[in-house]
């Protein structure tokens, strides 16, 4: 079953941070399997072969998050 798992980073949107081991927290547009691409925030190894836990968001969810963040006093 693990052999059926595949993904493609359709667009590398930006890097949020970088750890000492070279892993980067990134916002990307990722296609998981045969599904439609979603925005994805997670840590990636330098070659994108390994990944950490993350969150995927639709365009509508990302827009809602943007609106929430713009209203915050940070």
HELIX and SHEET records of a PDB file:
HELIX    1   1 UNK A    2  UNK A    4  5                                   3    
HELIX    2   2 UNK A   59  UNK A   71  1                                  13    
SHEET    1   A 4 UNK A   7  UNK A  18  0                                        
SHEET    2   A 4 UNK A  24  UNK A  32 -1                                        
SHEET    3   A 4 UNK A  38  UNK A  44 -1                                        
SHEET    4   A 4 UNK A  51  UNK A  57 -1                                        
END                                                                             
